[in-house]
Amino acid sequence: MPKLFLQSGKRFHLTAEEGNSLRLGSPVLYKQQKIGEIVDIQLNAKSTKNNMAIELLIYEQYTDLIKNNTRFYNVSGFQLDASLQ
């Protein structure tokens, strides 16, 4: 279940093979500036690959940074290989 948040913005749904180091409330960074946060992480019930469904909240003033070809990476340096849905 997604956590409640006070900041306005837009939600984005991603899928990833793993979500081991991801946590609710973890920041989404752009050039080391927090532009959003993770608001939900679940096992993707719609997938036969048993991947993770991740929901991000990108704060209103930063939503224009997210495009159809935007790629998200885990801070530890390995690629999430996440895609917008």
C-alpha positions in Angstrom: 0.0 0.0 0.0 1.4 3.4 -1.0 2.3 5.7 1.9 0.6 9.1 2.2 2.5 12.1 1.1 2.0 15.8 1.5 4.0 17.1 -1.5 2.1 17.5 -4.8 3.5 16.0 -8.0 3.0 13.3 -10.5 3.2 9.5 -10.0 5.2 7.3 -12.3 5.0 3.5 -12.5 8.2 1.5 -13.2 9.2 -2.1 -13.4 12.5 -3.5 -12.4 14.0 -7.0 -12.2 15.2 -6.3 -8.6 14.3 -3.9 -5.9 16.6 -5.2 -3.1 18.1 -1.8 -2.1 15.0 0.3 -2.7 13.0 1.5 0.2 9.8 3.5 0.7 10.7 7.1 1.0 14.0 6.7 -0.8 14.8 9.9 -2.8 14.7 10.1 -6.5 17.7 12.3 -7.5 18.6 14.4 -10.5 22.1 15.8 -10.4 22.2 15.1 -6.7 19.0 17.2 -6.1 16.0 15.4 -4.6 13.2 15.6 -7.2 10.9 12.9 -5.8 10.7 9.8 -3.8 9.6 6.1 -3.9 6.1 5.8 -2.7 5.4 2.1 -3.3 7.2 -1.1 -4.0 5.5 -4.4 -4.7 6.0 -7.7 -6.4 4.5 -7.2 -9.9 1.4 -9.5 -9.9 0.8 -8.6 -13.6 4.1 -10.0 -14.7 5.2 -13.6 -15.3 8.8 -12.6 -14.7 8.2 -11.9 -11.0 9.7 -8.4 -11.3 9.1 -5.4 -9.0 6.5 -2.7 -9.5 7.8 0.6 -8.3 5.8 3.8 -7.9 7.6 7.1 -7.8 6.3 10.5 -6.9 8.1 13.3 -8.8 7.5 16.6 -7.2 5.4 19.1 -9.3 8.2 21.5 -10.1 10.3 18.7 -11.6 7.8 16.7 -13.6 9.0 18.3 -16.9 12.3 16.5 -16.4 10.6 13.1 -17.0 10.2 12.0 -20.6 9.2 8.8 -22.3 12.8 7.8 -22.7 13.9 8.7 -19.2 16.0 6.0 -17.5 16.3 5.5 -13.8 19.3 4.0 -12.1 19.9 2.7 -8.6 22.2 5.0 -6.6 24.6 2.1 -6.0 25.5 2.3 -9.6 23.8 -0.6 -11.2 21.0 0.0 -13.7 17.4 -0.6 -12.6 16.5 -1.1 -16.3 13.1 0.5 -15.4 10.6 1.6 -17.9 7.7 4.0 -17.7 4.2 2.4 -18.0 
